[in-house]
Amino acid sequence: MKLARNTLTSLFICLLLCSAAYGSQPGTEKELAIFKNFAIGWVVKLNKSHIKGFSRMEILLQKDGTYLARYHAISPDTISCKVKKTSNKSKGMVGLLRYIETIYESTGKTPQEARANKFKPVKKIRITEIFSNSGKGWR
């Protein structure tokens, strides 16, 4: 029940932010540059703290006795940003951050070998995040 409520609340906020930005003017080059700088920092934080990131990669024993190492990472070169002014008369802005999170895997006879072998990308996930800025920074 709590998950459903949180999901609906998040959906409502996304719709509200998107509707506020719909038909609004794009941000200036300076505003876009500031948001891009924020977005790069955000992705760096995500990569460092990801529960399944490189520093916390999963090591799974397979049925055949080998080990599978898996981690998630976001490449900064997949980042794309857009900034729009809201219809609000104050300094309201909405920033859209899009990026691709890639899942990498490697196998080996031991957990150490699986970690040391070459990782291959096995899945790409497109993600869009919406941020707002009412004059106090991006959130």
Accessible surface in RSA format (square Angstrom, percent):
REM  Atomic radii and reference values for relative SASA: ProtOr
REM  Chains: A
REM  Algorithm: Lee & Richards
REM  Probe-radius: 1.40
REM  Slices: 20
REM RES _ NUM      All-atoms   Total-Side   Main-Chain    Non-polar    All polar
REM                ABS   REL    ABS   REL    ABS   REL    ABS   REL    ABS   REL
RES MET A   1   191.00  98.9 145.16  96.1  45.84 109.2 123.15 104.7  67.86  89.9
RES LYS A   2   144.80  70.6 140.86  86.4   3.94   9.4  84.05  75.7  60.75  64.7
RES LEU A   3   139.38  77.6 134.73  96.4   4.65  11.7 136.85  96.1   2.54   6.8
RES ALA A   4    54.00  49.7  45.85  70.8   8.16  18.6  52.60  74.1   1.41   3.7
RES ARG A   5   143.18  60.1 139.28  71.0   3.90   9.3  60.71  83.0  82.48  50.0
RES ASN A   6    75.93  52.4  73.38  70.9   2.55   6.1  21.60  52.0  54.34  52.5
RES THR A   7    78.00  55.5  72.58  73.6   5.42  12.9  64.16  86.2  13.84  20.9
RES LEU A   8   117.47  65.4 113.67  81.3   3.80   9.5 113.98  80.0   3.49   9.4
RES THR A   9    69.23  49.2  64.14  65.0   5.09  12.1  51.54  69.2  17.69  26.7
RES SER A  10    63.48  53.6  59.58  79.5   3.90   9.0  32.20  68.6  31.28  43.8
RES LEU A  11    95.89  53.4  92.34  66.1   3.55   8.9  95.38  67.0   0.50   1.4
RES PHE A  12   127.51  63.8 125.58  77.8   1.93   5.0 127.20  77.1   0.31   0.9
RES ILE A  13    84.18  47.9  84.18  62.7   0.00   0.0  84.18  60.6   0.00   0.0
RES CYS A  14    49.62  37.5  49.43  55.1   0.19   0.4  10.58  26.8  39.04  42.1
RES LEU A  15   109.24  60.8 106.47  76.2   2.77   7.0 106.99  75.1   2.25   6.0
RES LEU A  16    99.59  55.5  95.91  68.6   3.67   9.2  99.09  69.6   0.49   1.3
RES LEU A  17    37.95  21.1  37.72  27.0   0.23   0.6  37.95  26.6   0.00   0.0
RES CYS A  18    56.64  42.8  49.89  55.6   6.75  15.9  25.33  64.2  31.32  33.8
RES SER A  19    73.59  62.2  52.68  70.3  20.91  48.2  47.00 100.1  26.59  37.3
RES ALA A  20    28.76  26.4  22.90  35.3   5.86  13.3  28.44  40.1   0.32   0.8
RES ALA A  21     7.63   7.0   7.54  11.6   0.09   0.2   7.63  10.8   0.00   0.0
RES TYR A  22   189.17  88.3 170.21  96.8  18.96  49.3 126.04  94.7  63.13  77.8
RES GLY A  23    69.27  85.4   0.00   N/A  69.27  85.4  36.68 100.7  32.59  73.0
RES SER A  24    24.05  20.3   4.20   5.6  19.85  45.7  13.16  28.0  10.89  15.3
RES GLN A  25   126.16  70.5 124.84  91.2   1.32   3.1  43.32  92.2  82.84  62.8
RES PRO A  26    93.68  68.3  84.31  76.9   9.37  34.1  84.31  69.6   9.37  58.2
RES GLY A  27    17.82  22.0   0.00   N/A  17.82  22.0   0.21   0.6  17.62  39.5
RES THR A  28    67.57  48.1  59.37  60.2   8.20  19.5  64.69  86.9   2.87   4.3
RES GLU A  29   144.23  82.8 136.60 103.3   7.63  18.2  68.15 131.8  76.08  62.1
RES LYS A  30   152.95  74.6 144.80  88.8   8.15  19.4  93.83  84.5  59.12  63.0
RES GLU A  31    49.62  28.5  47.89  36.2   1.73   4.1  22.64  43.8  26.98  22.0
RES LEU A  32    38.11  21.2  38.11  27.3   0.00   0.0  38.11  26.8   0.00   0.0
RES ALA A  33    58.06  53.4  48.16  74.3   9.90  22.5  52.14  73.4   5.92  15.7
RES ILE A  34    91.61  52.1  87.19  65.0   4.42  10.6  90.28  65.0   1.33   3.6
RES PHE A  35     0.00   0.0   0.00   0.0   0.00   0.0   0.00   0.0   0.00   0.0
RES LYS A  36    92.39  45.1  92.30  56.6   0.09   0.2  42.16  38.0  50.23  53.5
RES ASN A  37   112.54  77.6 104.87 101.3   7.67  18.5  16.98  40.9  95.56  92.4
RES PHE A  38    54.03  27.0  43.04  26.7  10.99  28.6  52.68  31.9   1.35   3.9
RES ALA A  39     0.00   0.0   0.00   0.0   0.00   0.0   0.00   0.0   0.00   0.0
RES ILE A  40    86.94  49.5  86.78  64.6   0.16   0.4  86.81  62.5   0.12   0.3
RES GLY A  41    32.04  39.5   0.00   N/A  32.04  39.5  30.51  83.7   1.53   3.4
RES TRP A  42    76.41  30.7  73.98  35.8   2.43   5.7  75.00  40.0   1.41   2.3
RES VAL A  43     0.51   0.3   0.51   0.5   0.00   0.0   0.51   0.4   0.00   0.0
RES VAL A  44    63.68  41.9  62.17  56.3   1.51   3.6  63.58  55.2   0.10   0.3
RES LYS A  45   134.92  65.8 132.71  81.4   2.21   5.3  81.10  73.0  53.82  57.3
RES LEU A  46    44.24  24.6  43.69  31.3   0.55   1.4  43.88  30.8   0.36   1.0
RES ASN A  47    48.38  33.4  35.53  34.3  12.85  30.9  20.93  50.4  27.45  26.5
RES LYS A  48   154.06  75.2 134.50  82.5  19.56  46.6  90.72  81.7  63.34  67.5
RES SER A  49    70.92  59.9  55.76  74.4  15.16  34.9  41.00  87.3  29.92  41.9
RES HIS A  50    42.09  23.0  33.25  23.1   8.84  22.6  32.35  33.3   9.75  11.3
RES ILE A  51   135.76  77.3 126.08  93.9   9.68  23.3 126.39  91.0   9.37  25.4
RES LYS A  52    82.58  40.3  82.58  50.7   0.00   0.0  33.91  30.5  48.67  51.8
RES GLY A  53     1.33   1.6   0.00   N/A   1.33   1.6   1.33   3.7   0.00   0.0
RES PHE A  54   125.02  62.5 118.42  73.4   6.60  17.2 118.42  71.8   6.60  18.9
RES SER A  55    96.67  81.7  57.13  76.2  39.54  91.1  54.51 116.1  42.16  59.1
RES ARG A  56   124.14  52.1 106.72  54.4  17.42  41.5  47.40  64.8  76.74  46.5
RES MET A  57    23.36  12.1   8.08   5.3  15.28  36.4   8.08   6.9  15.28  20.2
RES GLU A  58    46.21  26.5  39.39  29.8   6.81  16.2  22.34  43.2  23.87  19.5
RES ILE A  59    45.91  26.1  18.77  14.0  27.13  65.4  18.77  13.5  27.13  73.6
RES LEU A  60    67.86  37.8  65.20  46.6   2.66   6.7  67.86  47.7   0.00   0.0
RES LEU A  61   116.75  65.0  86.77  62.1  29.98  75.4  86.77  60.9  29.98  80.7
RES GLN A  62    63.00  35.2  55.03  40.2   7.97  19.0  14.00  29.8  49.00  37.2
RES LYS A  63   221.25 107.9 177.76 109.1  43.49 103.5 129.40 116.5  91.86  97.8
RES ASP A  64   112.00  78.5  72.82  72.5  39.18  92.6  50.28 118.3  61.72  61.6
RES GLY A  65    43.35  53.5   0.00   N/A  43.35  53.5  29.83  81.9  13.51  30.3
RES THR A  66    41.92  29.8  41.74  42.3   0.18   0.4  37.40  50.2   4.52   6.8
RES TYR A  67    55.08  25.7  55.08  31.3   0.00   0.0  19.47  14.6  35.61  43.9
RES LEU A  68    17.38   9.7  17.38  12.4   0.00   0.0  17.38  12.2   0.00   0.0
RES ALA A  69     0.00   0.0   0.00   0.0   0.00   0.0   0.00   0.0   0.00   0.0
RES ARG A  70    58.23  24.4  58.12  29.6   0.12   0.3   7.65  10.5  50.58  30.7
RES TYR A  71    29.88  13.9  29.83  17.0   0.05   0.1   4.06   3.1  25.81  31.8
RES HIS A  72    21.10  11.5  19.07  13.3   2.03   5.2  16.30  16.8   4.81   5.6
RES ALA A  73    28.25  26.0  26.70  41.2   1.55   3.5  27.62  38.9   0.64   1.7
RES ILE A  74     5.39   3.1   2.14   1.6   3.25   7.8   2.24   1.6   3.14   8.5
RES SER A  75    42.83  36.2  36.72  49.0   6.12  14.1  27.46  58.5  15.38  21.5
RES PRO A  76    76.21  55.5  67.17  61.2   9.04  32.9  67.43  55.7   8.78  54.6
RES ASP A  77   127.34  89.2  87.46  87.1  39.88  94.3  49.42 116.3  77.92  77.7
RES THR A  78    43.95  31.3  25.61  26.0  18.34  43.7  33.47  44.9  10.49  15.9
RES ILE A  79    33.97  19.3  10.48   7.8  23.49  56.6  10.48   7.5  23.49  63.7
RES SER A  80    56.47  47.7  50.13  66.9   6.34  14.6  44.09  93.9  12.38  17.3
RES CYS A  81    16.41  12.4   0.36   0.4  16.05  37.7   0.52   1.3  15.89  17.1
RES LYS A  82   108.79  53.1 105.35  64.6   3.44   8.2  59.25  53.3  49.54  52.8
RES VAL A  83     8.84   5.8   1.00   0.9   7.84  18.9   1.15   1.0   7.68  20.8
RES LYS A  84    70.44  34.4  70.39  43.2   0.05   0.1  25.66  23.1  44.78  47.7
RES LYS A  85    78.65  38.4  78.65  48.3   0.00   0.0  35.13  31.6  43.52  46.4
RES THR A  86    21.81  15.5  11.26  11.4  10.55  25.1  10.70  14.4  11.11  16.8
RES SER A  87    93.30  78.8  63.42  84.6  29.88  68.8  49.27 104.9  44.03  61.7
RES ASN A  88    94.30  65.0  75.80  73.3  18.50  44.5  24.24  58.3  70.06  67.7
RES LYS A  89   204.69  99.9 167.56 102.8  37.13  88.4 117.72 106.0  86.97  92.6
RES SER A  90    73.85  62.4  47.86  63.9  26.00  59.9  54.28 115.6  19.57  27.4
RES LYS A  91   154.63  75.4 142.45  87.4  12.18  29.0  96.57  86.9  58.07  61.9
RES GLY A  92     9.58  11.8   0.00   N/A   9.58  11.8   7.02  19.3   2.56   5.7
RES MET A  93    16.08   8.3  14.47   9.6   1.61   3.8  11.19   9.5   4.89   6.5
RES VAL A  94     3.97   2.6   2.70   2.4   1.27   3.1   2.70   2.3   1.27   3.4
RES GLY A  95     0.00   0.0   0.00   N/A   0.00   0.0   0.00   0.0   0.00   0.0
RES LEU A  96    34.03  19.0  33.19  23.7   0.85   2.1  33.19  23.3   0.85   2.3
RES LEU A  97     0.00   0.0   0.00   0.0   0.00   0.0   0.00   0.0   0.00   0.0
RES ARG A  98    94.29  39.6  94.25  48.0   0.03   0.1  37.30  51.0  56.99  34.5
RES TYR A  99    11.43   5.3   7.82   4.4   3.61   9.4   1.73   1.3   9.70  12.0
RES ILE A 100    35.79  20.4  35.60  26.5   0.19   0.5  35.60  25.6   0.19   0.5
RES GLU A 101    15.77   9.1  15.77  11.9   0.00   0.0   0.20   0.4  15.57  12.7
RES THR A 102     6.23   4.4   6.23   6.3   0.00   0.0   0.73   1.0   5.50   8.3
RES ILE A 103    19.13  10.9  19.13  14.3   0.00   0.0  19.13  13.8   0.00   0.0
RES TYR A 104    51.68  24.1  51.68  29.4   0.00   0.0  19.73  14.8  31.95  39.4
RES GLU A 105    37.62  21.6  33.81  25.6   3.80   9.1   4.67   9.0  32.94  26.9
RES SER A 106     6.57   5.6   0.09   0.1   6.48  14.9   6.48  13.8   0.09   0.1
RES THR A 107    75.75  53.9  69.66  70.6   6.09  14.5  36.32  48.8  39.42  59.6
RES GLY A 108     7.38   9.1   0.00   N/A   7.38   9.1   7.31  20.1   0.06   0.1
RES LYS A 109   158.55  77.3 145.83  89.5  12.72  30.3  89.56  80.6  69.00  73.5
RES THR A 110    60.28  42.9  60.10  60.9   0.17   0.4  54.92  73.8   5.36   8.1
RES PRO A 111    38.41  28.0  38.41  35.0   0.00   0.0  38.41  31.7   0.00   0.0
RES GLN A 112   122.90  68.7 117.65  86.0   5.25  12.5  62.08 132.1  60.82  46.1
RES GLU A 113    68.79  39.5  63.11  47.7   5.68  13.5  25.52  49.4  43.27  35.3
RES ALA A 114     0.00   0.0   0.00   0.0   0.00   0.0   0.00   0.0   0.00   0.0
RES ARG A 115   119.78  50.3 107.22  54.7  12.56  29.9  37.20  50.8  82.58  50.0
RES ALA A 116    88.33  81.2  49.11  75.8  39.22  89.2  59.54  83.9  28.79  76.3
RES ASN A 117    58.44  40.3  50.53  48.8   7.91  19.0  16.05  38.6  42.39  41.0
RES LYS A 118   170.75  83.3 147.05  90.2  23.70  56.4  99.93  89.9  70.82  75.4
RES PHE A 119    33.02  16.5  17.92  11.1  15.11  39.3  17.92  10.9  15.11  43.2
RES LYS A 120   133.93  65.3 133.65  82.0   0.28   0.7  77.15  69.4  56.78  60.5
RES PRO A 121    78.91  57.5  58.33  53.2  20.58  74.8  58.71  48.5  20.20 125.6
RES VAL A 122    80.32  52.9  42.08  38.1  38.24  92.1  50.18  43.6  30.15  81.8
RES LYS A 123   120.50  58.8 113.13  69.4   7.37  17.5  64.99  58.5  55.51  59.1
RES LYS A 124   133.49  65.1 106.97  65.6  26.52  63.1  74.38  66.9  59.11  63.0
RES ILE A 125    56.09  31.9  52.97  39.5   3.12   7.5  56.09  40.4   0.00   0.0
RES ARG A 126   199.71  83.9 173.45  88.4  26.26  62.5  65.25  89.2 134.45  81.5
RES ILE A 127    46.10  26.2  41.14  30.6   4.96  12.0  44.76  32.2   1.34   3.6
RES THR A 128    73.35  52.2  44.85  45.5  28.50  67.9  26.53  35.6  46.82  70.8
RES GLU A 129    41.13  23.6  37.08  28.1   4.05   9.7  21.22  41.0  19.91  16.3
RES ILE A 130    43.48  24.7  18.21  13.6  25.27  60.9  18.21  13.1  25.27  68.6
RES PHE A 131    11.00   5.5  10.40   6.4   0.60   1.6  11.00   6.7   0.00   0.0
RES SER A 132    37.83  32.0  37.29  49.8   0.55   1.3  11.94  25.4  25.89  36.3
RES ASN A 133    23.76  16.4  22.15  21.4   1.61   3.9   1.94   4.7  21.82  21.1
RES SER A 134    79.67  67.3  59.01  78.7  20.66  47.6  39.07  83.2  40.60  56.9
RES GLY A 135    46.98  57.9   0.00   N/A  46.98  57.9  14.05  38.5  32.94  73.8
RES LYS A 136   161.66  78.9 131.08  80.4  30.58  72.8  84.96  76.5  76.70  81.7
RES GLY A 137    33.60  41.4   0.00   N/A  33.60  41.4  29.35  80.5   4.25   9.5
RES TRP A 138    30.17  12.1   9.96   4.8  20.21  47.4   8.43   4.5  21.73  35.3
RES ARG A 139   165.30  69.4 134.93  68.8  30.37  72.3  83.69 114.4  81.61  49.5
END  Absolute sums over single chains surface
CHAIN  1 A     9793.0       8273.2       1519.8       6037.0       3756.0
END  Absolute sums over all chains
TOTAL          9793.0       8273.2       1519.8       6037.0       3756.0
